[in-house]
Amino acid sequence: MYTLIIPAAGQGKRMGAGKNKLFLQLDNVPIIIHTLRAFEKDEQCRQIILAINERERSYFEELLQTYHIQKDIRFVQGGNERQDSVYNALMYVREIEYVLVHDGARPFVTKKMIEDVLQMAKEKGASICAVPVKDTIKKVMYDAVVETVERSQLRAVQTPQGFHVPILLEAHESAKQADFLGTDDASLVERLSKDVGVVEGSYYNIKVTTPEDLVIAESFLRVLQIQ
């Protein structure tokens, strides 16, 4: 069993839509609903905590009702940063050993990814899903190449990420005290020199961040509906 945390208070500035990107639609259904449906079908998901901008609460509630999302969902106030939102949500996790943290803008998460991340979190205490980097990666400074990075050990990291609750809470509280802002929750755990296990993600499991991503997501949705 686990509790799912979705930080959903972001402004989506790179999308340039003038509203929360989670409300944008794929096949006439909001992105956040696609994401929630993936977890609603998972019997191991006991509760979903959405960290939101309170000004958007009524619209979130309307969407849950319109699309008949039945899972137990709790709203908490999001923070200025994604990291703050996850920490705020952690304060409401009760009587459960494991949490998964997932980007609301990753609508193509699969049951296998969820199960694999949860199992690895049980084994290691913390886990991520990731895919091998396909492009050549170069380190650039002042508009010039400094180094071509050997990519065989590089991974593009996705969500969900899974954690034993005490480990993630310790990592967040330590980061908060040190005023450290990580790029994801796993980076906070890594900062404490704790192991983070890795399972296979999917190249379909994109985060819809820019207008180009929205076009790609529409294409992926059509392909996945055929499969």
TORPA-4810 file (N, C-alpha, C, O; in nm, 3 decimals):
<nodes>
NODE_1_0.084_-0.121_0.000_0.000_0.000_0.000_0.087_0.125_0.000_0.197_0.126_0.057_M
NODE_2_0.038_0.229_-0.064_0.113_0.353_-0.065_0.017_0.471_-0.077_-0.098_0.457_-0.117_Y
NODE_3_0.069_0.588_-0.041_0.002_0.715_-0.067_0.072_0.782_-0.183_0.195_0.782_-0.190_T
NODE_4_-0.004_0.838_-0.273_0.052_0.909_-0.388_0.047_1.059_-0.363_-0.055_1.113_-0.322_L
NODE_5_0.160_1.125_-0.387_0.167_1.272_-0.379_0.187_1.328_-0.519_0.279_1.287_-0.590_I
NODE_6_0.102_1.420_-0.558_0.116_1.489_-0.686_0.128_1.639_-0.660_0.030_1.703_-0.621_I
NODE_7_0.247_1.698_-0.682_0.258_1.843_-0.674_0.189_1.905_-0.795_0.232_1.883_-0.908_P
NODE_8_0.084_1.982_-0.772_0.000_2.029_-0.883_-0.026_2.179_-0.877_-0.127_2.228_-0.928_A
NODE_9_0.066_2.252_-0.814_0.045_2.396_-0.796_0.129_2.481_-0.890_0.129_2.603_-0.880_A
NODE_10_0.201_2.417_-0.983_0.291_2.490_-1.071_0.218_2.582_-1.168_0.102_2.561_-1.200_G
NODE_11_0.289_2.684_-1.212_0.232_2.782_-1.304_0.249_2.743_-1.450_0.182_2.799_-1.537_Q
NODE_12_0.338_2.648_-1.478_0.355_2.604_-1.616_0.399_2.715_-1.710_0.345_2.729_-1.819_G
NODE_13_0.497_2.795_-1.667_0.538_2.912_-1.746_0.594_2.872_-1.882_0.574_2.944_-1.980_K
NODE_14_0.664_2.758_-1.889_0.723_2.717_-2.016_0.618_2.675_-2.117_0.643_2.675_-2.237_R
NODE_15_0.499_2.638_-2.067_0.391_2.603_-2.158_0.331_2.727_-2.221_0.285_2.723_-2.336_M
NODE_16_0.331_2.838_-2.147_0.279_2.963_-2.201_0.131_2.961_-2.229_0.083_3.031_-2.318_G
NODE_17_0.056_2.880_-2.152_-0.088_2.865_-2.177_-0.172_2.964_-2.098_-0.292_2.977_-2.123_A
NODE_18_-0.111_3.033_-2.003_-0.186_3.128_-1.923_-0.270_3.063_-1.815_-0.353_3.129_-1.752_G
NODE_19_-0.250_2.933_-1.794_-0.322_2.861_-1.688_-0.242_2.737_-1.651_-0.144_2.702_-1.718_K
NODE_20_-0.283_2.671_-1.546_-0.217_2.549_-1.503_-0.216_2.447_-1.618_-0.322_2.412_-1.671_N
NODE_21_-0.097_2.401_-1.656_-0.087_2.309_-1.770_-0.161_2.178_-1.746_-0.195_2.108_-1.842_K
NODE_22_-0.186_2.144_-1.621_-0.258_2.019_-1.591_-0.403_2.025_-1.638_-0.468_1.921_-1.650_L
NODE_23_-0.453_2.146_-1.664_-0.590_2.162_-1.713_-0.599_2.154_-1.865_-0.708_2.147_-1.920_F
NODE_24_-0.483_2.157_-1.933_-0.484_2.143_-2.079_-0.531_2.002_-2.115_-0.517_1.909_-2.036_L
NODE_25_-0.586_1.988_-2.235_-0.651_1.863_-2.269_-0.574_1.779_-2.371_-0.512_1.830_-2.464_Q
NODE_26_-0.582_1.649_-2.350_-0.536_1.550_-2.446_-0.657_1.466_-2.483_-0.718_1.404_-2.396_L
NODE_27_-0.693_1.463_-2.609_-0.812_1.391_-2.654_-0.935_1.436_-2.574_-1.017_1.354_-2.533_D
NODE_28_-0.946_1.567_-2.553_-1.060_1.629_-2.485_-1.073_1.592_-2.337_-1.180_1.607_-2.279_N
NODE_29_-0.965_1.543_-2.278_-0.964_1.511_-2.135_-0.844_1.580_-2.072_-0.734_1.570_-2.126_V
NODE_30_-0.862_1.652_-1.960_-0.749_1.722_-1.898_-0.633_1.628_-1.863_-0.655_1.513_-1.825_P
NODE_31_-0.513_1.679_-1.876_-0.393_1.599_-1.848_-0.399_1.537_-1.710_-0.366_1.419_-1.693_I
NODE_32_-0.440_1.614_-1.610_-0.442_1.564_-1.472_-0.537_1.445_-1.458_-0.512_1.356_-1.377_I
NODE_33_-0.643_1.443_-1.534_-0.738_1.331_-1.527_-0.676_1.204_-1.585_-0.692_1.096_-1.529_I
NODE_34_-0.604_1.217_-1.697_-0.533_1.102_-1.752_-0.439_1.044_-1.645_-0.431_0.923_-1.627_H
NODE_35_-0.368_1.132_-1.576_-0.272_1.088_-1.474_-0.343_1.021_-1.358_-0.302_0.914_-1.314_T
NODE_36_-0.448_1.082_-1.309_-0.520_1.026_-1.194_-0.582_0.891_-1.229_-0.586_0.802_-1.144_L
NODE_37_-0.629_0.875_-1.350_-0.690_0.747_-1.390_-0.590_0.633_-1.381_-0.627_0.520_-1.348_R
NODE_38_-0.464_0.660_-1.410_-0.361_0.556_-1.403_-0.348_0.501_-1.261_-0.326_0.382_-1.242_A
NODE_39_-0.361_0.590_-1.163_-0.346_0.549_-1.023_-0.478_0.504_-0.962_-0.480_0.424_-0.868_F
NODE_40_-0.589_0.554_-1.014_-0.718_0.512_-0.961_-0.738_0.363_-0.979_-0.803_0.298_-0.896_E
NODE_41_-0.683_0.307_-1.086_-0.700_0.165_-1.114_-0.610_0.077_-1.027_-0.624_-0.045_-1.026_K
NODE_42_-0.516_0.139_-0.955_-0.420_0.063_-0.875_-0.474_0.041_-0.733_-0.490_0.136_-0.657_D
NODE_43_-0.501_-0.084_-0.700_-0.558_-0.114_-0.568_-0.461_-0.087_-0.455_-0.503_-0.071_-0.340_E
NODE_44_-0.331_-0.081_-0.485_-0.234_-0.054_-0.379_-0.228_0.095_-0.341_-0.172_0.131_-0.238_Q
NODE_45_-0.287_0.179_-0.424_-0.289_0.323_-0.396_-0.403_0.352_-0.298_-0.520_0.345_-0.334_C
NODE_46_-0.367_0.384_-0.174_-0.469_0.404_-0.072_-0.528_0.543_-0.076_-0.648_0.561_-0.053_R
NODE_47_-0.446_0.642_-0.105_-0.491_0.781_-0.105_-0.404_0.862_-0.199_-0.287_0.830_-0.221_Q
NODE_48_-0.462_0.968_-0.256_-0.387_1.062_-0.338_-0.393_1.198_-0.272_-0.501_1.247_-0.237_I
NODE_49_-0.276_1.260_-0.254_-0.268_1.395_-0.199_-0.225_1.489_-0.311_-0.116_1.475_-0.366_I
NODE_50_-0.311_1.583_-0.343_-0.282_1.683_-0.446_-0.242_1.814_-0.378_-0.321_1.872_-0.303_L
NODE_51_-0.121_1.858_-0.403_-0.074_1.987_-0.352_-0.105_2.092_-0.457_-0.046_2.092_-0.565_A
NODE_52_-0.198_2.181_-0.427_-0.254_2.272_-0.529_-0.246_2.417_-0.486_-0.218_2.449_-0.370_I
NODE_53_-0.271_2.504_-0.582_-0.297_2.644_-0.552_-0.443_2.653_-0.508_-0.532_2.616_-0.584_N
NODE_54_-0.468_2.702_-0.389_-0.604_2.704_-0.334_-0.702_2.777_-0.424_-0.822_2.748_-0.421_E
NODE_55_-0.654_2.871_-0.503_-0.743_2.944_-0.594_-0.800_2.852_-0.702_-0.901_2.883_-0.765_R
NODE_56_-0.734_2.737_-0.723_-0.779_2.643_-0.826_-0.857_2.525_-0.768_-0.897_2.435_-0.841_E
NODE_57_-0.877_2.526_-0.638_-0.938_2.410_-0.574_-1.076_2.376_-0.630_-1.106_2.260_-0.657_R
NODE_58_-1.159_2.476_-0.648_-1.296_2.450_-0.696_-1.294_2.386_-0.834_-1.378_2.301_-0.865_S
NODE_59_-1.198_2.426_-0.918_-1.191_2.367_-1.052_-1.142_2.222_-1.045_-1.192_2.136_-1.117_Y
NODE_60_-1.044_2.195_-0.958_-0.999_2.058_-0.938_-1.117_1.971_-0.892_-1.137_1.861_-0.943_F
NODE_61_-1.192_2.021_-0.798_-1.307_1.946_-0.745_-1.410_1.920_-0.855_-1.470_1.812_-0.861_E
NODE_62_-1.430_2.019_-0.939_-1.525_2.004_-1.050_-1.478_1.895_-1.147_-1.559_1.814_-1.194_E
NODE_63_-1.347_1.893_-1.176_-1.294_1.791_-1.266_-1.309_1.652_-1.209_-1.345_1.558_-1.280_L
NODE_64_-1.282_1.637_-1.079_-1.293_1.505_-1.015_-1.436_1.454_-1.023_-1.460_1.335_-1.042_L
NODE_65_-1.530_1.544_-1.009_-1.670_1.505_-1.015_-1.712_1.475_-1.159_-1.781_1.376_-1.185_Q
NODE_66_-1.670_1.560_-1.251_-1.709_1.542_-1.392_-1.658_1.411_-1.448_-1.729_1.342_-1.523_T
NODE_67_-1.535_1.375_-1.412_-1.474_1.254_-1.469_-1.480_1.134_-1.374_-1.415_1.033_-1.396_Y
NODE_68_-1.559_1.147_-1.269_-1.592_1.035_-1.181_-1.468_0.969_-1.120_-1.456_0.847_-1.120_H
NODE_69_-1.378_1.052_-1.069_-1.261_0.999_-0.998_-1.304_0.962_-0.856_-1.345_1.048_-0.779_I
NODE_70_-1.295_0.834_-0.823_-1.351_0.784_-0.697_-1.247_0.765_-0.588_-1.283_0.748_-0.471_Q
NODE_71_-1.119_0.768_-0.622_-1.014_0.746_-0.522_-1.021_0.853_-0.414_-1.060_0.966_-0.440_K
NODE_72_-0.982_0.816_-0.292_-0.976_0.911_-0.181_-0.870_1.016_-0.212_-0.751_0.985_-0.218_D
NODE_73_-0.912_1.140_-0.232_-0.820_1.248_-0.268_-0.828_1.359_-0.164_-0.936_1.403_-0.125_I
NODE_74_-0.709_1.403_-0.120_-0.701_1.512_-0.024_-0.624_1.627_-0.089_-0.523_1.606_-0.156_R
NODE_75_-0.673_1.747_-0.068_-0.606_1.867_-0.118_-0.525_1.932_-0.006_-0.572_1.943_0.107_F
NODE_76_-0.402_1.974_-0.039_-0.321_2.053_0.053_-0.267_2.173_-0.022_-0.261_2.173_-0.145_V
NODE_77_-0.228_2.274_0.052_-0.175_2.395_-0.010_-0.037_2.368_-0.069_0.052_2.319_0.000_Q
NODE_78_-0.020_2.400_-0.197_0.111_2.389_-0.260_0.204_2.499_-0.215_0.160_2.598_-0.156_G
NODE_79_0.332_2.482_-0.243_0.431_2.582_-0.203_0.485_2.660_-0.321_0.440_2.642_-0.435_G
NODE_80_0.581_2.748_-0.294_0.641_2.828_-0.401_0.720_2.742_-0.498_0.725_2.771_-0.618_N
NODE_81_0.782_2.636_-0.446_0.860_2.543_-0.528_0.795_2.404_-0.522_0.722_2.373_-0.428_E
NODE_82_0.824_2.324_-0.621_0.774_2.187_-0.622_0.812_2.115_-0.492_0.731_2.044_-0.432_R
NODE_83_0.935_2.135_-0.451_0.986_2.071_-0.328_0.902_2.109_-0.207_0.875_2.025_-0.121_Q
NODE_84_0.860_2.234_-0.200_0.775_2.280_-0.090_0.640_2.210_-0.093_0.585_2.175_0.011_D
NODE_85_0.588_2.191_-0.213_0.458_2.125_-0.228_0.463_1.982_-0.178_0.372_1.937_-0.108_S
NODE_86_0.569_1.910_-0.214_0.583_1.772_-0.169_0.596_1.767_-0.017_0.536_1.681_0.048_V
NODE_87_0.675_1.858_0.038_0.692_1.860_0.185_0.558_1.887_0.255_0.525_1.822_0.354_Y
NODE_88_0.482_1.982_0.202_0.351_2.012_0.261_0.261_1.888_0.258_0.190_1.860_0.355_N
NODE_89_0.265_1.815_0.147_0.184_1.694_0.136_0.230_1.586_0.233_0.149_1.513_0.289_A
NODE_90_0.362_1.576_0.252_0.415_1.475_0.344_0.360_1.492_0.486_0.347_1.395_0.560_L
NODE_91_0.329_1.613_0.522_0.278_1.641_0.656_0.142_1.574_0.680_0.097_1.563_0.794_M
NODE_92_0.078_1.530_0.572_-0.055_1.470_0.584_-0.055_1.320_0.555_-0.161_1.258_0.547_Y
NODE_93_0.064_1.262_0.541_0.073_1.118_0.521_0.064_1.050_0.657_0.145_1.076_0.745_V
NODE_94_-0.035_0.964_0.674_-0.058_0.899_0.802_-0.073_0.748_0.784_-0.135_0.702_0.689_R
NODE_95_-0.014_0.673_0.876_-0.034_0.528_0.887_-0.008_0.454_0.756_-0.079_0.360_0.722_E
NODE_96_0.094_0.498_0.685_0.133_0.430_0.562_0.285_0.436_0.554_0.346_0.537_0.590_I
NODE_97_0.347_0.326_0.508_0.493_0.318_0.509_0.559_0.379_0.386_0.673_0.425_0.393_E
NODE_98_0.487_0.379_0.273_0.551_0.420_0.148_0.470_0.526_0.075_0.347_0.527_0.077_Y
NODE_99_0.543_0.616_0.011_0.480_0.717_-0.073_0.542_0.710_-0.212_0.661_0.680_-0.229_V
NODE_100_0.460_0.739_-0.311_0.510_0.764_-0.446_0.486_0.911_-0.476_0.381_0.965_-0.443_L
NODE_101_0.583_0.974_-0.539_0.569_1.113_-0.583_0.569_1.112_-0.735_0.658_1.055_-0.798_V
NODE_102_0.468_1.175_-0.793_0.455_1.170_-0.940_0.418_1.306_-0.995_0.340_1.380_-0.934_H
NODE_103_0.474_1.338_-1.111_0.440_1.463_-1.179_0.301_1.450_-1.240_0.274_1.356_-1.315_D
NODE_104_0.215_1.544_-1.208_0.081_1.541_-1.266_0.081_1.551_-1.417_-0.016_1.512_-1.482_G
NODE_105_0.188_1.605_-1.473_0.198_1.623_-1.618_0.265_1.506_-1.688_0.311_1.520_-1.801_A
NODE_106_0.271_1.390_-1.620_0.316_1.266_-1.686_0.197_1.172_-1.695_0.179_1.086_-1.609_R
NODE_107_0.114_1.187_-1.799_-0.011_1.112_-1.807_0.002_0.968_-1.854_-0.096_0.893_-1.851_P
NODE_108_0.122_0.926_-1.899_0.136_0.793_-1.958_0.207_0.693_-1.867_0.261_0.593_-1.914_F
NODE_109_0.207_0.719_-1.738_0.265_0.625_-1.643_0.186_0.494_-1.650_0.065_0.494_-1.667_V
NODE_110_0.257_0.382_-1.636_0.194_0.251_-1.649_0.189_0.178_-1.515_0.261_0.213_-1.421_T
NODE_111_0.104_0.077_-1.510_0.092_-0.005_-1.390_0.225_-0.073_-1.357_0.262_-0.083_-1.240_K
NODE_112_0.296_-0.118_-1.459_0.425_-0.184_-1.436_0.526_-0.089_-1.374_0.597_-0.127_-1.281_K
NODE_113_0.533_0.034_-1.424_0.624_0.132_-1.365_0.591_0.156_-1.219_0.681_0.161_-1.135_M
NODE_114_0.463_0.172_-1.189_0.419_0.196_-1.052_0.460_0.079_-0.963_0.515_0.100_-0.855_I
NODE_115_0.434_-0.042_-1.008_0.466_-0.161_-0.929_0.616_-0.175_-0.910_0.663_-0.207_-0.800_E
NODE_116_0.693_-0.152_-1.017_0.838_-0.167_-1.009_0.900_-0.064_-0.914_0.988_-0.096_-0.835_D
NODE_117_0.853_0.060_-0.923_0.905_0.165_-0.836_0.872_0.135_-0.689_0.956_0.152_-0.602_V
NODE_118_0.750_0.090_-0.664_0.710_0.058_-0.527_0.793_-0.057_-0.472_0.839_-0.052_-0.358_L
NODE_119_0.811_-0.161_-0.552_0.890_-0.275_-0.506_1.034_-0.237_-0.478_1.092_-0.281_-0.378_Q
NODE_120_1.093_-0.155_-0.564_1.231_-0.112_-0.543_1.242_-0.024_-0.418_1.341_-0.031_-0.345_M
NODE_121_1.141_0.059_-0.394_1.140_0.142_-0.273_1.137_0.054_-0.148_1.198_0.088_-0.046_A
NODE_122_1.065_-0.057_-0.154_1.060_-0.150_-0.041_1.195_-0.217_-0.019_1.232_-0.249_0.094_K
NODE_123_1.268_-0.239_-0.127_1.399_-0.304_-0.117_1.510_-0.208_-0.076_1.596_-0.242_0.005_E
NODE_124_1.507_-0.086_-0.132_1.618_0.008_-0.112_1.584_0.125_-0.019_1.674_0.189_0.035_K
NODE_125_1.455_0.152_-0.001_1.416_0.269_0.077_1.383_0.389_-0.009_1.310_0.478_0.032_G
NODE_126_1.438_0.390_-0.131_1.411_0.499_-0.226_1.431_0.445_-0.367_1.516_0.359_-0.390_A
NODE_127_1.352_0.496_-0.461_1.362_0.444_-0.598_1.317_0.548_-0.699_1.238_0.637_-0.669_S
NODE_128_1.369_0.533_-0.820_1.328_0.616_-0.933_1.308_0.526_-1.054_1.357_0.413_-1.057_I
NODE_129_1.237_0.578_-1.155_1.237_0.513_-1.285_1.312_0.605_-1.382_1.308_0.728_-1.369_C
NODE_130_1.378_0.545_-1.478_1.462_0.624_-1.569_1.483_0.547_-1.699_1.461_0.426_-1.706_A
NODE_131_1.524_0.621_-1.801_1.554_0.560_-1.931_1.693_0.604_-1.976_1.737_0.714_-1.943_V
NODE_132_1.763_0.520_-2.053_1.895_0.559_-2.104_1.886_0.684_-2.191_1.790_0.704_-2.265_P
NODE_133_1.987_0.768_-2.180_1.995_0.887_-2.264_2.031_0.846_-2.406_2.125_0.770_-2.427_V
NODE_134_1.956_0.896_-2.503_1.980_0.857_-2.643_2.068_0.957_-2.718_2.142_0.919_-2.808_K
NODE_135_2.060_1.083_-2.681_2.137_1.186_-2.751_2.279_1.194_-2.697_2.307_1.153_-2.584_D
NODE_136_2.369_1.247_-2.780_2.503_1.281_-2.732_2.490_1.400_-2.638_2.421_1.498_-2.669_T
NODE_137_2.557_1.392_-2.525_2.549_1.498_-2.423_2.682_1.571_-2.417_2.787_1.509_-2.402_I
NODE_138_2.677_1.702_-2.428_2.798_1.784_-2.420_2.783_1.888_-2.308_2.677_1.947_-2.289_K
NODE_139_2.890_1.908_-2.236_2.896_2.013_-2.135_2.940_2.142_-2.205_3.044_2.146_-2.271_K
NODE_140_2.860_2.248_-2.187_2.885_2.373_-2.259_2.898_2.487_-2.159_2.820_2.498_-2.065_V
NODE_141_2.997_2.573_-2.181_3.015_2.694_-2.101_3.046_2.809_-2.195_3.131_2.798_-2.284_M
NODE_142_2.977_2.921_-2.174_3.000_3.042_-2.255_2.993_3.012_-2.405_3.078_3.054_-2.483_Y
NODE_143_2.888_2.937_-2.443_2.861_2.906_-2.584_2.970_2.824_-2.651_2.985_2.829_-2.773_D
NODE_144_3.045_2.748_-2.572_3.148_2.663_-2.630_3.147_2.527_-2.560_3.120_2.517_-2.441_A
NODE_145_3.177_2.422_-2.637_3.181_2.287_-2.581_3.303_2.271_-2.491_3.416_2.300_-2.532_V
NODE_146_3.279_2.224_-2.370_3.387_2.198_-2.276_3.422_2.049_-2.276_3.538_2.011_-2.264_V
NODE_147_3.318_1.967_-2.289_3.341_1.823_-2.277_3.224_1.747_-2.339_3.109_1.790_-2.329_E
NODE_148_3.254_1.635_-2.403_3.151_1.541_-2.445_3.141_1.434_-2.337_3.238_1.364_-2.308_T
NODE_149_3.024_1.421_-2.279_3.005_1.333_-2.164_2.976_1.191_-2.211_2.889_1.171_-2.296_V
NODE_150_3.048_1.094_-2.157_3.025_0.953_-2.190_2.886_0.915_-2.138_2.858_0.932_-2.020_E
NODE_151_2.799_0.864_-2.227_2.659_0.855_-2.192_2.611_0.716_-2.148_2.495_0.701_-2.111_R
NODE_152_2.698_0.616_-2.150_2.651_0.480_-2.121_2.592_0.467_-1.981_2.507_0.382_-1.956_S
NODE_153_2.639_0.550_-1.889_2.589_0.544_-1.751_2.487_0.654_-1.720_2.441_0.666_-1.606_Q
NODE_154_2.452_0.734_-1.820_2.358_0.844_-1.799_2.215_0.796_-1.817_2.186_0.714_-1.904_L
NODE_155_2.125_0.849_-1.735_1.983_0.817_-1.742_1.900_0.944_-1.732_1.933_1.036_-1.657_R
NODE_156_1.792_0.948_-1.810_1.694_1.056_-1.798_1.592_1.011_-1.694_1.525_0.909_-1.712_A
NODE_157_1.581_1.085_-1.588_1.502_1.043_-1.472_1.358_1.089_-1.486_1.331_1.201_-1.531_V
NODE_158_1.265_1.002_-1.447_1.123_1.030_-1.458_1.057_1.015_-1.320_1.125_0.996_-1.219_Q
NODE_159_0.928_1.024_-1.319_0.849_0.984_-1.202_0.749_0.880_-1.251_0.721_0.874_-1.370_T
NODE_160_0.695_0.796_-1.160_0.696_0.812_-1.015_0.831_0.779_-0.952_0.912_0.704_-1.008_P
NODE_161_0.852_0.838_-0.834_0.964_0.803_-0.748_0.904_0.754_-0.617_0.805_0.809_-0.568_Q
NODE_162_0.964_0.649_-0.561_0.907_0.586_-0.442_0.999_0.596_-0.322_1.122_0.595_-0.336_G
NODE_163_0.939_0.606_-0.202_1.020_0.624_-0.082_0.954_0.562_0.041_0.832_0.561_0.055_F
NODE_164_1.039_0.509_0.129_0.995_0.479_0.265_0.973_0.614_0.332_1.062_0.699_0.329_H
NODE_165_0.858_0.635_0.390_0.820_0.768_0.439_0.924_0.830_0.531_0.958_0.947_0.510_V
NODE_166_0.979_0.759_0.632_1.078_0.823_0.720_1.201_0.875_0.645_1.257_0.978_0.682_P
NODE_167_1.242_0.803_0.539_1.359_0.846_0.462_1.330_0.976_0.387_1.411_1.069_0.390_I
NODE_168_1.216_0.982_0.320_1.184_1.103_0.244_1.161_1.221_0.338_1.200_1.334_0.306_L
NODE_169_1.100_1.196_0.451_1.076_1.305_0.547_1.208_1.359_0.600_1.227_1.480_0.611_L
NODE_170_1.300_1.269_0.634_1.433_1.311_0.681_1.504_1.393_0.574_1.567_1.494_0.603_E
NODE_171_1.495_1.347_0.449_1.562_1.416_0.339_1.506_1.556_0.318_1.581_1.651_0.297_A
NODE_172_1.374_1.569_0.324_1.312_1.700_0.306_1.344_1.794_0.422_1.371_1.912_0.401_H
NODE_173_1.341_1.743_0.543_1.369_1.830_0.659_1.514_1.875_0.659_1.543_1.989_0.695_E
NODE_174_1.606_1.786_0.620_1.747_1.823_0.610_1.768_1.930_0.503_1.842_2.026_0.525_S
NODE_175_1.704_1.912_0.386_1.716_2.011_0.279_1.658_2.145_0.321_1.713_2.250_0.288_A
NODE_176_1.548_2.140_0.394_1.484_2.263_0.440_1.576_2.340_0.535_1.588_2.462_0.524_K
NODE_177_1.639_2.269_0.625_1.729_2.333_0.721_1.852_2.393_0.653_1.902_2.497_0.695_Q
NODE_178_1.898_2.327_0.547_2.017_2.373_0.475_1.984_2.469_0.361_2.074_2.515_0.291_A
NODE_179_1.856_2.498_0.341_1.812_2.582_0.230_1.861_2.526_0.097_1.906_2.599_0.009_D
NODE_180_1.850_2.392_0.084_1.893_2.323_-0.037_1.772_2.294_-0.123_1.673_2.238_-0.076_F
NODE_181_1.780_2.330_-0.251_1.672_2.305_-0.344_1.719_2.202_-0.446_1.808_2.228_-0.526_L
NODE_182_1.657_2.083_-0.442_1.696_1.976_-0.533_1.616_1.979_-0.661_1.515_2.049_-0.672_G
NODE_183_1.662_1.902_-0.758_1.591_1.896_-0.886_1.479_1.793_-0.884_1.387_1.799_-0.966_T
NODE_184_1.485_1.698_-0.791_1.376_1.602_-0.770_1.387_1.551_-0.627_1.481_1.585_-0.555_D
NODE_185_1.292_1.470_-0.585_1.294_1.421_-0.447_1.409_1.325_-0.423_1.466_1.323_-0.315_D
NODE_186_1.443_1.246_-0.524_1.554_1.152_-0.508_1.685_1.225_-0.479_1.769_1.173_-0.406_A
NODE_187_1.703_1.344_-0.536_1.827_1.418_-0.512_1.841_1.458_-0.365_1.953_1.474_-0.316_S
NODE_188_1.730_1.474_-0.296_1.735_1.506_-0.153_1.782_1.385_-0.073_1.856_1.398_0.025_L
NODE_189_1.737_1.267_-0.115_1.780_1.143_-0.049_1.927_1.116_-0.080_2.002_1.077_0.009_V
NODE_190_1.968_1.138_-0.204_2.108_1.120_-0.242_2.199_1.209_-0.159_2.310_1.170_-0.123_E
NODE_191_2.151_1.328_-0.128_2.229_1.424_-0.049_2.264_1.369_0.089_2.363_1.409_0.149_R
NODE_192_2.182_1.276_0.139_2.207_1.213_0.269_2.292_1.087_0.255_2.309_1.012_0.351_L
NODE_193_2.345_1.063_0.133_2.429_0.946_0.104_2.353_0.815_0.124_2.411_0.715_0.167_S
NODE_194_2.224_0.817_0.094_2.142_0.696_0.102_2.121_0.640_-0.039_2.122_0.714_-0.138_K
NODE_195_2.102_0.509_-0.046_2.085_0.443_-0.175_1.952_0.481_-0.241_1.851_0.499_-0.174_D
NODE_196_1.956_0.494_-0.372_1.835_0.513_-0.452_1.837_0.409_-0.563_1.924_0.413_-0.649_V
NODE_197_1.742_0.318_-0.560_1.734_0.215_-0.663_1.674_0.270_-0.791_1.602_0.369_-0.790_G
NODE_198_1.706_0.204_-0.902_1.660_0.248_-1.035_1.588_0.135_-1.105_1.637_0.022_-1.110_V
NODE_199_1.469_0.166_-1.160_1.396_0.069_-1.242_1.373_0.131_-1.380_1.391_0.252_-1.399_V
NODE_200_1.333_0.048_-1.474_1.316_0.094_-1.612_1.189_0.177_-1.627_1.080_0.136_-1.588_E
NODE_201_1.206_0.296_-1.685_1.092_0.380_-1.717_1.045_0.352_-1.859_1.054_0.239_-1.907_G
NODE_202_0.995_0.455_-1.926_0.949_0.440_-2.063_0.968_0.570_-2.137_0.950_0.678_-2.081_S
NODE_203_1.004_0.560_-2.265_1.017_0.682_-2.346_0.881_0.746_-2.372_0.873_0.862_-2.413_Y
NODE_204_0.774_0.671_-2.350_0.640_0.729_-2.358_0.607_0.815_-2.236_0.520_0.901_-2.241_Y
NODE_205_0.677_0.791_-2.127_0.644_0.854_-1.998_0.698_0.998_-1.992_0.775_1.032_-1.902_N
NODE_206_0.657_1.079_-2.088_0.709_1.216_-2.096_0.636_1.308_-1.998_0.524_1.282_-1.956_I
NODE_207_0.705_1.416_-1.964_0.644_1.523_-1.885_0.602_1.633_-1.982_0.685_1.689_-2.053_K
NODE_208_0.474_1.663_-1.983_0.423_1.764_-2.076_0.455_1.903_-2.018_0.390_1.949_-1.924_V
NODE_209_0.555_1.967_-2.076_0.609_2.092_-2.020_0.598_2.209_-2.118_0.574_2.322_-2.077_T
NODE_210_0.616_2.182_-2.246_0.617_2.287_-2.349_0.509_2.259_-2.452_0.454_2.149_-2.456_T
NODE_211_0.476_2.358_-2.537_0.378_2.334_-2.643_0.416_2.217_-2.733_0.328_2.143_-2.779_P
NODE_212_0.546_2.198_-2.758_0.590_2.086_-2.841_0.557_1.952_-2.774_0.519_1.856_-2.840_E
NODE_213_0.571_1.948_-2.641_0.538_1.826_-2.567_0.391_1.790_-2.582_0.354_1.673_-2.586_D
NODE_214_0.308_1.891_-2.591_0.164_1.868_-2.604_0.133_1.798_-2.736_0.049_1.708_-2.742_L
NODE_215_0.202_1.838_-2.842_0.185_1.775_-2.973_0.233_1.629_-2.967_0.167_1.539_-3.018_V
NODE_216_0.349_1.607_-2.905_0.403_1.472_-2.892_0.308_1.384_-2.810_0.284_1.269_-2.845_I
NODE_217_0.255_1.440_-2.701_0.165_1.365_-2.615_0.039_1.322_-2.689_-0.010_1.210_-2.670_A
NODE_218_-0.013_1.408_-2.774_-0.131_1.372_-2.854_-0.098_1.252_-2.944_-0.180_1.161_-2.959_E
NODE_219_0.021_1.253_-3.003_0.062_1.142_-3.089_0.079_1.014_-3.008_0.034_0.907_-3.049_S
NODE_220_0.144_1.025_-2.892_0.163_0.908_-2.805_0.028_0.850_-2.763_0.011_0.728_-2.759_F
NODE_221_-0.067_0.937_-2.733_-0.199_0.891_-2.689_-0.265_0.807_-2.796_-0.325_0.703_-2.767_L
NODE_222_-0.255_0.851_-2.920_-0.315_0.775_-3.031_-0.248_0.638_-3.045_-0.316_0.538_-3.067_R
NODE_223_-0.116_0.635_-3.034_-0.043_0.509_-3.045_-0.081_0.414_-2.932_-0.104_0.295_-2.956_V
NODE_224_-0.086_0.466_-2.810_-0.114_0.382_-2.693_-0.258_0.332_-2.693_-0.286_0.224_-2.640_L
NODE_225_-0.348_0.408_-2.752_-0.487_0.363_-2.761_-0.503_0.246_-2.858_-0.592_0.163_-2.842_Q
NODE_226_-0.415_0.241_-2.957_-0.420_0.132_-3.055_-0.363_0.004_-2.996_-0.411_-0.106_-3.025_I
NODE_227_-0.260_0.017_-2.911_-0.193_-0.100_-2.855_-0.283_-0.179_-2.760_-0.241_-0.280_-2.705_Q
</nodes>
